């Protein structure tokens, strides 16, 4: 008499393959939605760093700092932050520039992602 043992199948089933592809597609979609937010944020950080390195920045008026920042934002096509939303504190030779903002990006359906940023620099003394 022959010994009949069931043969075990190896590999993925169609359902598990579709499930894995769905998860992979979700993370690719998430990366495609969140990636531009962080690229835009790096442009904001670079603009703030350039303003901070400006010689005698603490002697400029608030309007001059805002104008310079606006030019840098326009040059780099910053979309998520407006210069009106940047907080500038000027007291004598003290200057503080703070860019605190959040970006909400719709992913799919009623699923959204919220990304918060808070960048600032201070120069001079009060």
C-alpha positions, 0 to 999 in steps of 0.5 A: 500500500502506498503512503499518501501524505498530503502535499503542502503548497508553498508560496503566496496565495492570491489573496495574500499577494493582493493584501501585500500589494495593497499595503505597499501601495498605501505606503507609496501613496503616503510617501508621495503625499508627505514627501513634498511637505518635507521638501517645502519645509527644507526650503523654509529652513534654508530661507531662515538660515540665509536670513540668520547669516545676513550681516547686521540682521539685528539692525534691520527693521521688522518690515525689512526682515519680512521683505527679505524673507518674502523674496526668499520664499518666492524665489524657492516657491515655498507653498505651505507658509506665508510670510504673514504667518512668520512671527518676528519680534524686534526689540533694539538689537534683539531679533527673533524670527519664528516660523511655526506652522502646520500642514494638513494633507488629505490622503484618501477618503476621510484620512488625512495627515497633520505635520507640524513644524516650529523653526526659529532663530534669535540674534542680538541681545535684549 
